């Protein structure tokens, strides 16, 4: 069955991680995503130890199911070809600074004049209307500006540090994909396209402050910002006799069962833990009690108890162990596939499950410009026009 976005065409001028992860999910859902790159290619092609230059592991992971077109947009003939392609599209998406894309003649008004009902979506570091609107942005910079880098300091009192993930890029990318879907739905209902802006700083600040606005939700504030349970230094996997385990006594039944198991039924009459509100307010204190007792038993012994008591718990995997996790194996999250140039590669399944229009893995991430001739022919360019673009250097093509 075709995916839910089968029949939609997306012109994708995004690069690195933020934009490509948005268009990855749209491509997995069946959209025809045309990845437009400059002659040097997406910088993420170069990260990692790839068998073939330009086919790095992160690039492979977030650019499957896309077609590749390589254009030198400094050349007017390349811009003209891209505009012919835009006329066939439903979505135009980029993550360039607004001034840069407008210098190319690809701002919203210019693109709308080509395709009046286009969904024109872009992501920038900071909302364009604000004083930071013209500043360059990267994941680390926005982690700092959004308060993310200080979260670890609030936990352990140490210096600020970045989360070990491209959390801003990936979170903003998911929001960008969601916004594109909403704009397409609006177009289906009204026939109208529109411009959509998804800034990194505002997106991730909203993400953090869901819980960390906390007592500053009220005016005047009724305490400090920061959700105390999440910021507790004892909120971490618990060390057992032979490893680590995650556990979360969550309701009255869980607390009573755990207290009885460790011979501390008195805890349930302790004013700090006697009511749901008291336990919520004093969560870090109970976490410390759990941490103290966990090293007395093995991981398997604790997991067996938590299973019997129906207390939420999970084993702690390292990254390499995920491939052997029985749940991940059973659900088919990882697959191995034969790439025509990169050999055997490990891929991850889409997290989305549609009963009637499933996501699919149709094509591997392409080499730079691999689909250029086909894509431009689809847009109505003749073989002679395409050959002229190649001869002038306005378009670059490599085999898969």
C-alpha positions, 0 to 999 in steps of 0.5 A: 500500500502507498504511504499516507503522503504518497503523491505529495512532492517536497523540494528539500533545501535543508541540510545537516540534521534538523531539516533532513530529519523532518523530511525523513519522516515525510519521505517514509510516509510516502512523499516524493522528497527531492533533496537539493544540495550544493556541489560540495554536498550536505556537510553531514555526508562527511561525518563518520568513517564511511567506505565511500567519501560523502556517504557518512553514517548519519547522512545514510540514516536520515536521507533514505527514501529521498531523491538527490539533485545537486545544483549550484544555486550561484548560477542563474540557470540552476535557479531557473531549473529549480523554479521549474521544479518548484512549479510541480511541488506541494512543499518547499522547505529550507533551513537557511537564514531568511536573508540568504534564501531571499538573495537567491530569489527563493523567498516566500513571495518569489516561490508563491508567485511560481506556485500560489498554493505552495506550503513554504516552510523553514526553520531558523535559529531564532524567530526572525522578527526578534533581535536574534533573528539574523544570527547563525545557529547551531545545536550547541548555541541554542542549547546554551541560549535555551537553558538546556546547558544549565540543566545539568548544573541544576542537578549536580552543581557543576559547570553547564554542559551540553546534552550528549545529543543533537536534541535541539536539531532533532526536536525542532525537526520533528516540530517542522515536520508536524507544522508541514503536515498541518499546513498541508491539511489546511491546504486540503481544506481551503486550497490555500498555501502559506508560509510556516516558520519554526525557530530552534530557540522558541521550539526548544524553550517550549520543550524544556518549559513544559515541566520546568516553568513549574512554579513560575507558571503563576504570577507572582511565582509560587516558588522556583523554576525547575521541576524538582523531581526531574532535577533531583541528583538521585533521579538516575538509573539505580546501581544494583549489586551487578549493574543498573536498573531503572525503577519508578514506584508511581502510585500508592500501591507501588510505594506500599509494595516497595516499602514492604519489600525493603522492610520499611513499612514505616515509610508510609506513615512518614509525613513526607510520603503519606499522601500523593501530594507529599510524595510528589513534593518529596520525590527526591527523598524517596529516590535517595532511599531507593538508591541506598537499598538497590545495591543489596540485590542483583539486577535480575532479583530487582527486576523480578520483584518489580515485575511481581509488584507491577512497579514500572521498571526497565533494564539499562542498556548501553547503545551497543546492547540495543541491537540485542534487546529482545523487544527491539528484535521482536518489533523489527526495529533494526534491519540489515540491508545491502547498500550498492556501494556501502555494503551491509548497513544497519537501518532503523524502522520508522517509529510510525505504525499505520494500519492502512498506509504503512511507512516503507523503506523504498530507497537508500540515501542517494549519492550526491546528485544521483537522481538529477536527470530524472528529477528535472525530466519529471519537471518538464526539462528536455534532455538538451536542457538537462545536458546544458545544465551539466555542461555549464556546471549548474548541475552535478550528477554522480552515480549511486 
